[in-house]
């Protein structure tokens, strides 16, 4: 896998994308720290998707999830712990007239000095 600094990638984007189209993978570096990976886009053959648009091949999803776990992006959950949490913690009931989370977010954005 080839590494490329952000400035070099910016200045030669077409050249690097041509390499990716040919199957190469690039690691993007910000001051020698990996920040992203550019990989070829894998197209799915027609007819390989289910009626709801989900991938028909569960092994592809499992492989992708295993890759994300290996990279430390996602971790395995605890289904029993989640079920216990859902049973022991009832949803919060807010008093009538309390603004929604969306309303609060909009208010905070309006008040922001940025």
TAHUKA-V301172 format. One record per backbone hydrogen bond with DSSP energy under -0.5 kcal/mol. NH is the residue of the N-H (numbers start at 1). CO is the residue of the C=O. E is the energy in kcal/mol with one decimal. If there is no record, write none. Layout:
NH	CO	E
NH	CO	E
This chain:
2	25	-1.7
4	27	-2.6
6	29	-1.6
9	5	-2.6
10	6	-2.8
11	7	-2.2
12	8	-1.7
13	10	-0.7
16	12	-2.2
17	13	-2.7
18	14	-1.9
19	15	-1.5
20	16	-2.1
21	17	-2.5
22	18	-1.2
23	20	-2.0
24	19	-2.2
26	38	-2.7
27	2	-2.8
28	26	-0.5
28	36	-2.7
29	4	-2.9
30	33	-2.7
31	29	-0.6
33	30	-0.8
34	32	-0.5
35	28	-3.0
36	28	-1.3
38	26	-2.9
39	37	-0.6
43	41	-0.8
48	45	-1.6
50	54	-3.1
53	50	-1.6
56	48	-2.3
58	56	-0.9
60	57	-0.9
61	57	-1.0
62	58	-2.4
63	59	-2.4
64	60	-2.4
65	61	-2.7
66	62	-2.5
67	63	-2.1
68	64	-2.3
69	65	-2.3
70	66	-2.3
71	67	-1.9
72	69	-1.0
73	68	-2.3
74	68	-1.0
79	77	-0.6
82	78	-2.4
83	79	-2.3
84	80	-2.4
85	81	-2.3
86	82	-2.5
87	83	-2.0
88	84	-2.3
89	85	-1.7
90	88	-0.6
94	92	-0.7
98	95	-1.9
104	100	-2.3
105	101	-2.3
106	102	-2.6
107	103	-2.3
108	104	-2.6
109	105	-2.3
110	106	-2.1
111	107	-1.9
112	108	-1.0
